[in-house]
Amino acid sequence: MAEYLVLIYSNEESWAATDEAFSAKIMEGHSKFGEKHGAALRGGNALEPSMTSTSIRTDAAGKSVTTDGPFAETKEAIGGYYVVEAADLDAAIAIAKDIPAPFGGIEVRPIRAMS
């Protein structure tokens, strides 16, 4: 079995404009996802908005430079993630298709085994 990182992208402005009932419906969807795929889940979390992030880059002199915010401005930001265990990429994609993502999309990426 392999592990996959499932990134949840969404439009943060759309989320900010939703009401409490809609947010509760999506959270219920994540709870149902967890119940359905609990055996495959290895972890996951919701993330704070991208404006709370700090980016670190190395400049030409090899010095680390930190800036507030994400690396680039985009319409969609990573809003959360799951780590799932699946037999192969097709199985991981099948699991990821059940994640509620009304304002964006899902990315499934294999986790590299470091052994």
C-alpha positions as CSV (number, residue, x, y, z in Angstrom):
1,M,0.0,0.0,0.0
2,A,1.2,3.5,-0.8
3,E,0.3,6.8,0.8
4,Y,-1.1,9.8,-1.0
5,L,-1.4,13.5,-0.1
6,V,-4.8,14.8,-1.1
7,L,-4.7,18.6,-1.2
8,I,-8.0,20.5,-1.1
9,Y,-8.0,23.8,-3.0
10,S,-10.7,26.4,-2.7
11,N,-11.5,30.0,-3.4
12,E,-11.1,31.7,-0.1
13,E,-13.3,34.6,-1.1
14,S,-16.2,32.3,-1.9
15,W,-15.8,30.6,1.6
16,A,-15.8,34.0,3.3
17,A,-19.2,34.8,1.6
18,T,-21.0,31.7,2.8
19,D,-23.4,31.5,5.6
20,E,-23.1,29.3,8.7
21,A,-25.6,26.7,7.4
22,F,-23.6,26.1,4.2
23,S,-20.4,25.8,6.2
24,A,-22.1,23.3,8.5
25,K,-23.3,21.3,5.5
26,I,-19.7,21.1,4.1
27,M,-18.3,20.1,7.5
28,E,-21.0,17.4,7.7
29,G,-19.7,16.2,4.3
30,H,-16.2,15.9,5.7
31,S,-17.5,13.9,8.6
32,K,-19.3,11.5,6.3
33,F,-16.1,11.3,4.2
34,G,-14.2,10.4,7.4
35,E,-16.7,7.7,8.3
36,K,-16.7,6.2,4.8
37,H,-12.9,6.2,4.3
38,G,-11.7,6.0,7.9
39,A,-9.7,2.8,7.3
40,A,-7.7,4.6,4.6
41,L,-7.1,7.9,6.4
42,R,-3.7,8.5,8.0
43,G,-4.2,12.2,8.9
44,G,-5.6,15.5,7.7
45,N,-6.4,19.0,8.8
46,A,-8.2,22.1,7.7
47,L,-5.8,25.1,7.3
48,E,-6.1,28.7,8.3
49,P,-6.5,31.2,5.4
50,S,-3.5,31.7,3.1
51,M,-3.0,35.3,4.4
52,T,-1.8,33.7,7.7
53,S,1.0,31.8,6.0
54,T,4.7,32.7,5.9
55,S,6.8,31.9,2.9
56,I,10.5,31.2,3.0
57,R,12.8,31.4,0.0
58,T,16.5,31.3,-0.5
59,D,18.0,34.4,-2.2
60,A,20.9,34.4,-4.6
61,A,23.4,34.8,-1.7
62,G,22.0,31.6,-0.1
63,K,20.2,33.6,2.7
64,S,16.7,32.6,3.8
65,V,14.2,35.4,3.2
66,T,10.7,35.2,4.9
67,T,7.6,37.1,3.7
68,D,4.1,37.2,4.9
69,G,1.6,35.3,2.8
70,P,1.8,32.5,0.2
71,F,4.4,32.2,-2.5
72,A,2.0,33.6,-5.2
73,E,-1.4,35.2,-5.4
74,T,-3.9,32.7,-6.8
75,K,-7.6,32.4,-7.1
76,E,-7.5,29.1,-5.1
77,A,-5.4,28.2,-2.1
78,I,-4.9,25.0,-0.1
79,G,-7.6,24.9,2.5
80,G,-6.8,21.5,3.9
81,Y,-5.5,18.1,3.3
82,Y,-5.8,14.4,3.9
83,V,-3.2,11.7,3.9
84,V,-4.7,8.4,2.6
85,E,-3.4,4.9,2.2
86,A,-4.5,3.2,-1.0
87,A,-3.4,0.3,-3.2
88,D,-2.6,2.6,-6.1
89,L,-3.3,6.0,-7.6
90,D,-6.6,5.0,-9.0
91,A,-7.8,3.9,-5.6
92,A,-6.6,7.1,-4.0
93,I,-8.4,9.1,-6.7
94,A,-11.6,7.1,-6.0
95,I,-11.3,8.1,-2.3
96,A,-10.5,11.7,-3.1
97,K,-13.6,12.1,-5.3
98,D,-15.8,11.9,-2.1
99,I,-14.2,15.0,-0.6
100,P,-16.5,18.0,-0.6
101,A,-14.8,20.9,-2.5
102,P,-17.6,23.3,-3.6
103,F,-15.3,26.2,-4.4
104,G,-12.2,24.5,-5.9
105,G,-10.7,21.2,-6.6
106,I,-8.7,18.3,-5.3
107,E,-5.1,17.3,-6.1
108,V,-3.8,13.8,-5.3
109,R,-0.1,13.3,-5.1
110,P,1.9,10.2,-4.1
111,I,4.1,10.5,-1.0
112,R,7.7,9.6,-1.7
113,A,9.0,6.8,0.4
114,M,12.3,7.9,2.0
115,S,14.0,4.7,2.7
